[in-house]
Amino acid sequence: MPMTCLAIQLEGAFHVGNLVLRELPLGELAPHHVRVAIRAASLNFRDLLMVRGVYNPKQPTPLIPCSDGAGEVLAVGANVRAFKVGDRVTTCFFQDFCSGEATREKMSTSLGGPIQGTLRTVCDFLETGLVHTPSYLTDGEAATLPCAALTAWNALVEQGNVKPGQTILLQGTGGVSIAALQIARELLGAQVILLSRSAEKLRLASAYRLLGAIDTGATPDWSKAARALTPGGRGVDHVVDVGGADTLQQSIRALRPGGTVSVIGVLSGAKTELQLTPMLMQNLRLQGVLVGTREMQLRMNAAYTSAAIKPIISQQFSLAEARQAFAALALGAHFGKVVIRVDA
Ligand SMILES: NC(=O)c1ccc[n+]([C@@H]2O[C@H](COP(=O)([O-])OP(=O)(O)OC[C@H]3O[C@@H](n4cnc5c(N)ncnc54)[C@H](OP(=O)(O)O)[C@@H]3O)[C@@H](O)[C@H]2O)c1
């Protein structure tokens, strides 16, 4: 049993340049904890915001970033029943939010802030903070699921109740949007209109037989273009809004009467002015989504397994290259997920 682990820690001020590789001692394994050898972690935009001090400027450091990881059980505490040594496991974003309504307490159990995260070779998790990894997935692929994919699943399936043939508008080609694209096309039989700032990324996404691909550089009035792609120009059924400030008004404009915007991200900022009249005159719904519960993750994993969905990894880095991985995410050239091979 290892006595120490290697970890990437944010030390001192919030800045990607303050991520350092350290050897840290491992304590006693607590009765309700599972000790896991992490093989892969994935980055979410949230992790970048956390390291930059934007997500929670009061987050104490040192902090081990990242919520998403997958690996193998090394040991279990005396009271653990759900896992055994050798099991392949994936983290849950919330360590203690298994099901039911959100509460402040449950939502304060997220990994990678406030709880120390997955960018390390060995980590102890609550039994409630892990699920078994679907056997057809590699650890790298499994590590892409806990935050981005579960958020997309929650938006479209658990809360969105999207039906076959409905039209979904997705923004950009990062972790959440590409997971939503896969869920929409490979599981739900929904139609997708995809926005991107990159013609090359839209070309890559064409393998999913899109209803429409809109280059937002060339078509800044994309809500009008999206509506024009729907039957009779009525508007889309559901928008997964990751842009925030600069996109929300257009997301609302793209909807059909009775349609839904899942409010998920703040890539362009978190403050905006909205025209409220269309909201009531057209019976629209704005639904905030914050990742999902462990039960949702189990349902998502079962659905992924039934359709053998392979998450899309765009770039991989080693643990020692963590700063480069964060820089790559910030650059935004990825299509799908950025993964860190912890065992490399
Ligand atoms: N609420 C939740 O539970 C939850 C969960 C996960 C993520 N999020 C949030 O959702 C957002 C996306 O997260 P992610 O991890 O998927 O990010 P990501 O992997 O970094 O992907 C972002 C992609 O969106 C596009 N983009 C970048 N800036 C944009 C902008 N200003 N306006 C519109 N599109 C832009 C880019 O795609 P193109 O190059 O193709 O344009 C970029 O690759 C973030 O704000 C994140 O904090 C929220």
The ligand as an SDF file (V2000), in Angstrom:
LIG
                    3D

 48 52  0  0  0  0  0  0  0  0999 V2000
  -23.9070   24.1180  -14.6850 N   0  0  0  0  0  0  0  0  0  0  0  0
  -23.1240   23.0600  -14.6550 C   0  0  0  0  0  0  0  0  0  0  0  0
  -23.3700   22.0910  -13.9470 O   0  0  0  0  0  0  0  0  0  0  0  0
  -21.9180   23.0280  -15.5520 C   0  0  0  0  0  0  0  0  0  0  0  0
  -21.2400   21.8290  -15.7720 C   0  0  0  0  0  0  0  0  0  0  0  0
  -20.1760   21.8240  -16.6810 C   0  0  0  0  0  0  0  0  0  0  0  0
  -19.8000   23.0160  -17.2930 C   0  0  0  0  0  0  0  0  0  0  0  0
  -20.4480   24.1550  -17.0010 N   0  0  0  0  0  0  0  0  0  0  0  0
  -20.1070   25.4180  -17.6600 C   0  0  0  0  0  0  0  0  0  0  0  0
  -20.3920   25.2650  -19.0520 O   0  0  0  0  0  0  0  0  0  0  0  0
  -19.4510   26.0000  -19.8210 C   0  0  0  0  0  0  0  0  0  0  0  0
  -18.7610   25.0390  -20.7820 C   0  0  0  0  0  0  0  0  0  0  0  0
  -17.9780   24.1390  -20.0200 O   0  0  0  0  0  0  0  0  0  0  0  0
  -17.0720   23.0510  -20.7410 P   0  0  0  0  0  0  0  0  0  0  0  0
  -16.3400   22.3380  -19.6640 O   0  0  0  0  0  0  0  0  0  0  0  0
  -17.8610   22.3030  -21.7260 O   0  0  0  0  0  0  0  0  0  0  0  0
  -16.0610   24.0190  -21.5100 O   0  0  0  0  0  0  0  0  0  0  0  0
  -14.9980   23.7180  -22.6170 P   0  0  0  0  0  0  0  0  0  0  0  0
  -14.7770   22.2530  -22.7620 O   0  0  0  0  0  0  0  0  0  0  0  0
  -13.8300   24.5850  -22.3380 O   0  0  0  0  0  0  0  0  0  0  0  0
  -15.7210   24.1850  -23.9730 O   0  0  0  0  0  0  0  0  0  0  0  0
  -16.0010   25.4860  -24.2680 C   0  0  0  0  0  0  0  0  0  0  0  0
  -16.2880   25.6030  -25.7800 C   0  0  0  0  0  0  0  0  0  0  0  0
  -17.3360   26.5460  -25.9500 O   0  0  0  0  0  0  0  0  0  0  0  0
  -17.0350   27.4150  -27.0310 C   0  0  0  0  0  0  0  0  0  0  0  0
  -16.8720   28.7820  -26.4930 N   0  0  0  0  0  0  0  0  0  0  0  0
  -15.8040   29.3040  -25.8940 C   0  0  0  0  0  0  0  0  0  0  0  0
  -16.0370   30.5760  -25.5260 N   0  0  0  0  0  0  0  0  0  0  0  0
  -17.3050   30.8440  -25.8850 C   0  0  0  0  0  0  0  0  0  0  0  0
  -18.1300   31.9660  -25.7580 C   0  0  0  0  0  0  0  0  0  0  0  0
  -17.6850   33.1010  -25.2060 N   0  0  0  0  0  0  0  0  0  0  0  0
  -19.4020   31.9000  -26.2190 N   0  0  0  0  0  0  0  0  0  0  0  0
  -19.8590   30.7690  -26.7960 C   0  0  0  0  0  0  0  0  0  0  0  0
  -19.0980   29.6440  -26.9370 N   0  0  0  0  0  0  0  0  0  0  0  0
  -17.8390   29.6920  -26.4820 C   0  0  0  0  0  0  0  0  0  0  0  0
  -15.7720   26.8920  -27.6790 C   0  0  0  0  0  0  0  0  0  0  0  0
  -16.1600   26.0210  -28.7380 O   0  0  0  0  0  0  0  0  0  0  0  0
  -15.9380   26.4560  -30.2660 P   0  0  0  0  0  0  0  0  0  0  0  0
  -14.4680   26.6760  -30.4410 O   0  0  0  0  0  0  0  0  0  0  0  0
  -16.4700   25.2980  -31.0470 O   0  0  0  0  0  0  0  0  0  0  0  0
  -16.7490   27.7080  -30.4880 O   0  0  0  0  0  0  0  0  0  0  0  0
  -15.1070   26.1180  -26.5500 C   0  0  0  0  0  0  0  0  0  0  0  0
  -14.2860   25.0740  -27.0180 O   0  0  0  0  0  0  0  0  0  0  0  0
  -18.5270   26.6670  -18.8090 C   0  0  0  0  0  0  0  0  0  0  0  0
  -18.9930   27.9710  -18.5180 O   0  0  0  0  0  0  0  0  0  0  0  0
  -18.6380   25.8010  -17.5760 C   0  0  0  0  0  0  0  0  0  0  0  0
  -18.3350   26.4910  -16.3940 O   0  0  0  0  0  0  0  0  0  0  0  0
  -21.5020   24.1870  -16.1420 C   0  0  0  0  0  0  0  0  0  0  0  0
  1  2  1  0
  2  3  2  0
  2  4  1  0
  4  5  1  0
  4 48  2  0
  5  6  2  0
  6  7  1  0
  7  8  2  0
  8  9  1  0
  8 48  1  0
  9 10  1  0
  9 46  1  0
 10 11  1  0
 11 12  1  0
 11 44  1  0
 12 13  1  0
 13 14  1  0
 14 15  2  0
 14 16  1  0
 14 17  1  0
 17 18  1  0
 18 19  2  0
 18 20  1  0
 18 21  1  0
 21 22  1  0
 22 23  1  0
 23 24  1  0
 23 42  1  0
 24 25  1  0
 25 26  1  0
 25 36  1  0
 26 27  1  0
 26 35  1  0
 27 28  2  0
 28 29  1  0
 29 30  1  0
 29 35  2  0
 30 31  1  0
 30 32  2  0
 32 33  1  0
 33 34  2  0
 34 35  1  0
 36 37  1  0
 36 42  1  0
 37 38  1  0
 38 39  2  0
 38 40  1  0
 38 41  1  0
 42 43  1  0
 44 45  1  0
 44 46  1  0
 46 47  1  0
M  CHG  2   8   1  16  -1
M  END
$$$$
